[in-house]
Amino acid sequence: MKHINKGSGFSRNKGIKISRGKYISFLDSDDIYENKFALQNILEKANKYKAIICGGGMKILTKKISYRIFETEGFIKYEDYQYDYDYQRFIYNKNFLRKNHLNFPRYLRYQDPPFFIQAMSSAKKFYAIKSVIYAKRSSKKTFNEKQIIDMYNGIKDCLELAEKKHLYKLYELILSRLNMKYTIKIANKFSNSIEIRNVILKIIKSIDKKLLIKYKINFKLDRFYKNIIHNKFI
């Protein structure tokens, strides 16, 4: 029987469905927790302060180790945070996820940010601790055409969520991800793909120029996208 890759989002959704615990955490296959007490520490804080979502610091394991930490401990409003990555350094109340039907989209890439934005904007706030709980290994990923399509669909979902929730700092951040060299480099390999070009055009057409002006969002399309608009990839 041929193996069908349903994506990590499918497995995470199944975990949310069958979990018996009060809180749910997500550990990527190539990552580790900072120490054996990390989850216990963050769980104690979540229970003590009755937090729907609770998070700690993250260590990025590259040649030069870097950190993403919270400067102070306490509740933070998501409207003040407005970030879309690092969902792994948080734990989530299981009943909250189920009640609000918060699941990962069935994408092979970029399924994490849409879930994270949905969860955070629904909870409205989270409890942050200063200590590091999660260690992420930076690894190079390869992309096929379907994964690139899913990546752009994920970006499109995030833009729609940010606009719908009036999170305009987040909207600007997600737009900036379109122009990242890494994003353009992997997409450029499949620039002749009609499906990839179509989803990119949908994103471009959805960008509201009046919104950019109103909220002083600094964004200009990379030449790669301008070439797609003018159909120069033939």
C-alpha angles and dihedrals in degrees: 000000000000114000114237117207104223093177133243091278090067091055093046092050089051089051091053089050098050100032116123099190129096093240133034127214129187123218119186115222096248096043135081139202115256093245141339092272097051098097092039091054095049093043091054090053093047092052094043094052096031091237120179089205125020128183144177141189127306130218117210110212107212132126085285110038115226134184139218108198141162112246095212137023121244144066118326125193113233090224086064094044102043099173130140107197138068097050088156094073091065135072121216133211105249097215090049091055093047096044092052094041090237109174138150116263114248095253125135090219135024096020094131103067096053090050092046095049091047092049095045096045090048093049090042091203142031137199115246129200125194099226122094114251105164134052117199124197114216109227134173114245129204120220133207125195095269092050092051090050089051091047092056091044088054091051090048091051091050093050091050092049093048092051093045092050093043091240098147098166086056090046090056091047093052091048089054089056089062089063097046112126090230093054094048093044094058094041093049091065088066099034091131092060110115092206093052092047091049095053090046091051090051090055093048093048091050094058108106109217091195089057091052091053095043095052096033093241110176108217136141125174117250116244089251090067093043088057089053091051090053092043095239093149102084 
